[in-house]
Each structure stands twice: as structure tokens, then as C-alpha cells.
Amino acid sequence: MTTQSSVEIGTEWGIVSARQAGRELSKGLGFSSVDQARITTAISELARNIYLYTKNGVIGLEVVNDGHRQGIIITARDQGPGIENLRDVMVDGYSTSGGLGAGLPGVKRLMDEFDIQSNPGEGTLITTTKWLR
Amino acid sequence: MHSSVVDFIYQNKDIYIKKWRSTLDELDLNIYHSSISNEIIEETKAEFIDLVFGTLYTGEGEVAARFRRFADRLIYYHIPLSEFIRSLQLLRRVIMHDLEEQSTKEQYDRYNVDLEDWLDENINKLVDEFSNARENTVNLQNTALKELSAPLIPVFDKICVMPLVGTVDTERAKQIMESLLDGIIQHRAQVVLIDITGVPVVDTMVAHHIIKASQAVQLVGAECILVGIRPEIAQTIVNLGIDLSKIITKSTLQKGVYTALQMTRREIITLDEQRSTEV
């Protein structure tokens, strides 16, 4: 059985509600407080990217079970401008908005699995998973 | 304007109140919030009936005030507005049905238009007042939130504390910066402690705002100490790869205050008992 929820990110408040949904879901699954913080921070980064760089997008949360363990999949989907050079955005310190440039590489380190697909002009889909230890 | 249909409804007021009452009773107003007591639901229904039929014979000003009170009541008890609008639509159907039986085709068409006008006006007023009242509530809460937002508290001479509780968004980050810089000048502070114990998530944006704030604090000649970093927050900051090494950090506010006292060349000493009894 999978539990699914999605939160639209159109305003800064959307970031907060996506984060809250993630915290509740991860708490319910029994993630440790450190992992809860990692998951909510990752959601916060992804949601903020949607808010900053695209007009709107959706954060999806899903519970998965691969037979041995449970986990949480976070998807961030938008129809924004897309990312031209995927290699650049995964380098620490690269930012086009004057930020710290730690967002996406940071999310990759916070989570266990990370995948990014983006085509300029078509939007971006980021899928990232954290497994319950 | 719609006198003919008003007369008709007014003459048959008691019948319609009764009929409408029963349709209202079928509505399930408790579906969203089971916490509201039945008494309040009944009272609200009675008030609504009174309000709607009241528009037939009371003046404009009085009607507006009553709609406002009713909207406030709905918001206060978290009663959904949509059910009441649906009930007005049901009332229209009941009245139309009777009119059809009792009047000629020509009369019926005119009545129909008048009735729509009357009910639509009620719906408009209800929705307007409801959204105004909502907006007021949100504005009040925003003001309240702003007041709580970023207070700078002087604790010792030259030392101030800024406790942050809750989410830091762009607006709040701006207030933190202003409040810090204004406060440092006003209290002639040399050290400010920013306590983030109550901040649920420290992501790159929050960290970036803290780094910027601390740089600005240094520019006006003071120092910034970041305290209240919970263990899980420390780990996520490291995972994110955020460099906070240029900022002095302490685990607790207490340790931060000791450091701040050292930085301003003071310390807290315990008076020995003899001396304290003499004093």
C-alpha cells in the first residue's frame, strides 16, 4: 500500500505546508528525529527552488516498500524554464540567484537516492528517496 | 423593485419558514467540525432564517449589520458557508414550485426574475461579508505575527538576545535584519545572540539569511553569536555543506551569554556567603 500526497507550491506558504506534510509522514513512518530533519530540509530546498525559479509546481510525497524496508519518495515537478546545465547545478557553490548554491547538492547528500531530469523549456522533475533504517 | 414576489413570500412567510426549516435540518453542518454543539447549530439556523426573511421588511443598514454578525458567527464556529448557500438554492426551488401552481405564465416569469434578484442579493451579501470577515481575521493574525516576529531583548549592558521561533521566510528575514541593526544602535550592543532553538528547519536560505545578518552586524561594529543549534539541525547543516565557520556558534543560550560576557570582559561571580549576609 502506498500513501500519496501532493502539495502545490505557488507561494512561500506552500513551502511551509509541504514541509509540514513531510514531517508528519516521516514521523508516522518512524524516522529518527535527525532523518525527519533531513527529509523536511530536503523538501524545503526543493520547494524553495520551485518557488524561486518557476511560477508553480508540485511537491509529491509517497511511501514506498521495496520488500525489505520502507522509505519515503519526494518528487518535485515543475513546468518551469528547466535547467540548462545539470552538471553545474550539482556543484557546491553554483547559484544563479545569489544564494549559497548548496541546495541541490545538499539535497543529494541529505537523501539516499537522487535523480534529476530536466529539459530546457519543459520543466524539471527531481525524485529523491530516503530509506528507513 | 421586487415588491410582488416579496408580498407573496411575506404573506406565506410562516409556511416557507417551516418548509425551509426542514430542508435546513437535512443539511449536515457538522461534517467538517464535529466539535460544534447542536445548540449552536440550531441557533445558527434560526438566525439564518430570521436574517433571510428579515431582508423582506428591514432597512438596508440594519440588514448589512446583521449579515456581518452572521458571517462573524460562521467564522467563529468554523461553520461552512457553502451549506447555507445551498439551502438558499433549495428555498428558491420550494417557492418556485408553489408559484408555478398559483400563478399564470406571465406572472410566473416576472416572479421568477424577482425571486432570483432577491435570493442572489442575499447570497452576494453573505459571500461578501464572509470573505470580508475572513480577510479581517487574516490581517489581524498577520499583524499579531509581525509583532512576535523578531524581538531584540537587552539582557546585560551591551548584550542583546534575539530569540527566533517558527518559520523564517523572506519577509521575516528582512525584519530580523532591520530589528538587529536598529537594536544594536539603540541599545549600544556589542554582542547579539541569535537563538534558533525554535526554528523548525534550517535550509540553505535560512542559513544564508543568518550569514548575511551576521555580516551586517559586524559592519556596525558588533559581534553575532548563533545559539540553540539542535543536534539534528547541526547534522543537516553539515549535510547541506553550509559553512558557518565565520560565525561564532554555541549549543545553548546559556553558553552564548557566558561567551558574550567574556567578549565584553566581564564575568558572573558568586558572592561568598559572609559578604552576602553583611549586605
Interface residues (C-beta under 8 A of the other chain):
Chain A: E12 I15 V16 R19 R23 S33 V34 Q36 A37 R38 T40 T41 S44 E45 R48 D92 G99 L100 A102 G103 P105 G106 R109 L110
Chain B: T167 D169 T170 E171 P200 V201 V202 D203 T204 M205 A207 H208 I211 P231 E232 I233 Q235 T236 N239 L240 G241 I242
